Amino acid sequence: MGSMSFERHCGEIVAQTGLLVSHVEGAELSTPVPACPGWNLGQLLRHLGEAHRWVETIVRTRATGPVSEERINNVSDATDQDPAELAGWLTEGAGQLADALRTAGPEAAVWTVAPGGTPVFWARRMTHETVVHRADAAFAVGADFTVDDEVAIDALDEWMSFGHLPPVFETRPDLPALLAGGRTLGFRATDTAPEAGAEWLVGLGRDTLVSRRGGGPATVTAQGPLADLLLFVYGRRFAPGAAGGGIEVIGDEALLDAWLDATSFWLKE
């Protein structure tokens, strides 16, 4: 369920979209987005807007099975749009999604790409989809990226829960090899109060993965500011000294790299 409420997630979809639009105001849509190789700002905005509309359709129609997501990555013509119109379209879609989620309510039955089966899953997923793509846009234009601690912690909780899902194992035959030896990965935010509990441990057991909040001995630990940690585990890797590059790795870095690569199923767009 996560640490944030369903209503908070609905509100954050709209709020995070508004922040993204403010980052790119006045920017050229042809500006490259380094975190999404081959894409520019226009394509990023179109992708996110189509993702919002895809989920809105799922929730509004109470879909019981997969809905075509063809338009989400069909963004080749996005640079030709008027920037103000594209920003308005993105804002409109976020509002429509939030409205559809609230109308359905948290207990409606809908198809989801992972266990959940209710709008609660989609409200959370699209909150963090929007947060991470907001970071992509901010770094592309040189804007500052900050995120509320509660939102970032909830996003990390979500990411940790994805690593042990069956579809990850089904699509990554290299993942079981990581489970030998009882190794452990730690992730720790260095700029939060202890009561925030911004630490995670992922245990690589013989047959499964186990993740939990909390600290402890680890084969390898990635630590740094909370916002940087969020982007790091969501596949945004930065050069040392760059914005978002404040992650220190202690221990078996090769294991960390292998784990991040093997569990990147849920990050593929």
N, C-alpha and C positions, 0 to 999 in steps of 0.2 A: 504493500500500500504506500510506503514511503512516509517521510516525516512531514510533508506538506499536505494541506487539505486539497480536496478536489476543487473547491472554489478558488483557492490560491493558485492552483495550476491554471485554471481557466483565465484568471486575471493576468497571470504572468505571460501567457501566450500573446496577449494584446500589448502588455507593457514592454516586453522584450522586442516585439516587432517595432513598436514606436521608437525605441532606442536605436535599433538597427537603422531605421529610416533617417534618424537624426545624424547618425555617423556618416551616411553617404550623401547627405544633402549637398548639392553643388559639385559632386564628384562626377567624373566621366564614367559612363557605363562600360567603357572599354578598358578600364583599369584592371590589370591582372589581379587575381586572388591567389597569392602564393600557397595558401593552405589547401586549395582545391586546384591542383595543376591542370592547366588547359582551360580554365574558366576565368571569366571576367566578372565584374560586379553585376552587370545586367543579367548574366546567366545565373549567378548566385541568387539574386532576388527572384528571378523567375522560378528557379528550382524550389526555393522555400515556399513561394506562393502556391505553386502547384501541389506541394506536399500538404500545405494547410487545406487546400480544397479537396485533395484526395481523402484525407481523414474526415473532413466535413461530410463528404458523400457517404462514407462508411457509417458514420454515426447517425446522420439524418435519416438514411434509408434502413437503419438497423440491419446492415449487411450480415449475412450468416456465412459468407465465404469470401475469398479474395476478390478485391476490386482492382481493375486494371490500373497500373501505376505508370503506364507508358508516358504520360505527359510530364512526369516529374523530372525526367532527365532529358526530355526533348526541348532543349533550351537554345538551340543554335541561332534563332533569330532575335534573341532578347536584346541585343545591343542596338537594334534598329528602333526600339521603342522610345517614346518620349520619357525622360527620366521622371518627371513629375507624375505622369500617368502610371508608370510602373510602380512608383512608390505608393500612389493612391490605391492601386490594385492590390498590392501586398497588404496594406493596412486594412482594406476592406475584407480580404480573405481571412485575416486573423480574427477580425470581429465576427465574421460568419461562423468560423470554427468554434469560437468561444460560445456563441449563441446556441449552436447545435449541441454542444456538450452540455450546457446548462439545461436546455430543453429536454434532452434525453435523461439527464440525471445520472448519478454515479452507479446505479444498479441495473440499468438497461443491459440487455444481452446484445452484444455486437461482436463481429469477428475481429480478432487481434492477431498480430504477427507473432506474438509470444504469449505464454500463459497470462491470463487476466480475464479476457472475455467481456469486459465492460468499458464504458467511457473513461473510467479511472485510469486505465492503461494509456489510452490515447492522450488524455489531458497531460499526464506526466511526460510521456514520450515527446509530444510536440513542444512542450515547454523547453525541454533541454535540446531538442533539435534547433529551436530558434535561438537559444542562448549561444550554442557553439557556432552557428552560422553568423550570429552577430559579432562574435570574436573574429571570425574569418574576415568579415567586412571591415571591422575596425582596424585590424592590422594592415589590410590592403591599402587603406587611405591614411594610415599613420595616426589614427585616433586612439585615445585611451580606452582601455577595456577594463571595467570593473564589474563585479557581480556580487550580489548579496550573499553572505555566507550561507544562509539557510538554503538558498537556491543551489549554490555550488555543491553543498554537502548532499542534497537530495539527488543531484545529477550523478555524483560519484556513487552513491548508494545504488542508483539504477544501473550504472555501468557494471558494478561488481556483481549484481544479480544476473547479468546476462551471460557471464563466462561459463556457467555450468549448465546452460540449457541444451537439450538434445540437438537442436539444429546446428549449434556450434560444432559439436562432435561429428555430426553427419557431413558437414562441409569441409572440415579440416582434419584429414587423416593423420596429420602430424601432431595433433594435440595430445592423443594418448601417450605418446613418447615422453611428454613433459611430466607425466604423473608418477614416474618412477622416483624412488628415493625420498619421498616425504619432504620435499623442499617447500619453502614458504616465501611468499612475496609480501612485503610490507609497503604501505603507502601512507605518508604522514604529512599533514599540513603544518607548517612551522609558524604561521602567523595568526593562529586562532587561540582563543582561550581554552584551557583544558576541558572545561565543561561542555564545549562544543562537540567533543568526541570525534574530531576530524582525523581519525586513524582507521586504517583497514588492514586486515590480514587475509591473504588468499592462500589456502593450503592445497598443495598438489598431492592428494592422496593416491592410493594405488588404483582406485576405480572411479574416483569422482573428484570434483573440485568443491571446496568449502570456503566461503567468504564470510567474514564477520567484521563488525565494527570493533575497533580496539587495537592496542599495540602488543608488542611481544617480539621475541627473537625471530629473525627472518634471514633467509639465505641472501636476499637482496632487498634493499629498501630504496624507494624513490621518495624524496622529501623536498618540500619547497613551499612557497606561498600557495594558499588554497586555490586561487584562480589559475595559477600556472599548473598545479597538479591536475586540476580538472581538464585543462586543455591537453596536457601531456597524455593522460590515459585515453582521451578521446581522439588520439592519433595526430594531434598537432604538435610536431616535434620542431623545436626551434634551435637555432645556433646559439652557442654560449654568448651571453651579453645582449642578445636580442630581446625585444619585448616578449614576455611570456617564457623566457628561457632560464628561469631561476630554479631549475630542478637539479638536485644533487642525487647521484646514484651511489649507494654504498653497498658493496658486495658483488655478487655475480651478475654483471651487466648483461652478459650473453643470455642468461636465463630470462632476465626482464625483457630483452628484445624479442626473444622467442615467444614469450607469453603474450606480449602485446600484439605481435603479428598473428599468432594463432587465434586470438580472441577478437580479431578485428572484423569478424563476420558482421557484427551489428553496426559497424561504422561504414560499411560499404553503401554508397549511394546508388 
